[in-house]
Amino acid sequence: MNTTQDTPKKEITLEMICQQKAEKLSEIRASKQRMTEQARELFKPSESMKSANALMSNFSSGVAIFNGVMTGFKIIKRIRNIFRR
């Protein structure tokens, strides 16, 4: 025999939904604040860099970006040549 037991069901009210929504919204805002602080910490300039070091670092980054772009163009050119044949 299969007997079913009535389990009490928890009623969900509009007030409960509003309260949960407010809690989740505050959690999201706190998480966003933590992510913003971590991003600022990661990308802030180093205080120990002198002006000459900063200049060389910027120059080095620029050369690396230029090198990457040129390599990308060369790869695209070779791929186009393969499909034109």
Secondary structure, DSSP 8 states (H G I E B T S, - for coil): -------------HHHHHHHHHHHHHHHHHHHHHHHHHHHHHHS--TT--HHHHHHHHHHHHHHHHHHHHHHHHHHHHHHHHHH-
